[in-house]
Amino acid sequence: EKAAYFQEQQQRMIDALTPAVETAVDEGRIAPLPPQSVAHMLLEVVHDLVVRRCLTEHSDENDATCVCQSDAPLLHDPEAAADFLTALLFDGLENDSREDGASRSPTP
């Protein structure tokens, strides 16, 4: 019964994210990937940030395997976390420059 409740809540969030992802795909703003899969991925990244914050919030020591100092803003600043998620979604893991050193054109 409890598991069903959490599954319903997760599906509710996926259902809320999916139309926005579909719109971004339709407008060519993101790669043509399955919108529901992208919504799941985004939700998992958010979930990971929340879990990491909970695990490190009350710890006196920084566990190097869990959180790096450079990740601290993502854990404590919602705007930094939103910027990270937006960059991950729209820019992916692509490098900003080509092998020949020329910058790629910004995506509209």
C-alpha positions in Angstrom: 0.0 0.0 0.0 2.8 2.4 0.9 4.8 1.4 -2.2 1.7 2.1 -4.4 1.3 5.5 -2.9 4.9 6.5 -3.8 4.6 4.9 -7.3 1.5 7.1 -7.8 3.3 10.2 -6.7 6.3 9.4 -9.0 3.9 8.8 -11.9 2.1 12.1 -11.1 5.5 14.0 -11.4 6.4 12.1 -14.6 3.0 13.0 -16.1 3.6 16.7 -15.1 7.1 16.8 -16.7 6.3 14.9 -19.9 4.2 17.6 -21.7 7.0 20.1 -21.2 9.6 17.7 -22.5 7.3 16.9 -25.5 7.0 20.6 -26.3 10.8 21.0 -26.1 11.2 18.0 -28.5 8.5 19.3 -30.9 10.2 22.8 -31.0 13.6 21.2 -31.7 15.0 22.6 -28.4 16.2 19.2 -27.3 17.1 15.9 -29.1 14.2 13.8 -30.3 14.2 11.3 -27.4 11.3 9.6 -25.8 9.7 12.4 -23.6 8.7 10.1 -20.8 12.2 8.6 -20.6 13.7 12.1 -20.4 11.1 13.0 -17.7 12.2 9.9 -15.7 15.9 10.9 -16.1 15.2 14.4 -14.9 13.3 13.2 -11.9 16.1 10.8 -11.1 18.7 13.6 -11.2 16.5 15.7 -8.9 15.9 12.7 -6.6 19.7 12.1 -6.4 20.3 15.7 -5.5 17.8 15.5 -2.7 19.2 12.2 -1.4 22.7 13.5 -1.5 21.7 16.6 0.5 19.9 14.5 3.1 22.9 12.2 3.5 25.4 15.0 3.8 23.4 17.7 5.6 24.0 16.5 9.1 27.4 15.0 8.6 30.4 16.8 10.1 32.7 15.2 7.5 32.5 15.4 3.8 32.6 12.0 2.3 34.7 12.4 -0.8 33.0 9.4 -2.4 29.5 11.0 -1.9 29.9 14.7 -2.5 32.7 16.9 -3.7 33.2 20.5 -2.5 32.4 21.6 -6.1 29.0 20.0 -5.8 28.1 21.9 -2.6 26.2 24.7 -4.4 24.0 22.2 -6.1 23.0 20.7 -2.8 22.2 24.0 -1.0 21.2 26.4 -3.7 18.0 25.6 -5.6 18.8 28.1 -8.3 22.2 26.5 -8.9 20.5 23.1 -9.0 18.0 24.4 -11.6 20.8 25.9 -13.7 22.6 22.5 -13.6 19.5 20.6 -14.6 18.8 23.1 -17.4 22.3 22.9 -18.8 22.3 19.1 -18.6 19.0 18.9 -20.5 19.7 21.5 -23.1 23.5 21.1 -23.5 24.0 17.5 -22.4 27.5 16.4 -21.9 28.8 17.9 -25.2 32.0 19.8 -25.0 31.8 23.5 -25.8 34.5 23.4 -28.4 35.3 21.2 -31.4 38.6 19.4 -31.9 39.8 22.2 -34.2 39.3 24.7 -31.4 36.4 26.5 -33.0 33.4 27.2 -30.9 30.1 25.6 -31.8 27.2 27.8 -32.6 24.8 28.4 -29.7 21.6 26.5 -29.9 18.5 28.8 -30.1 
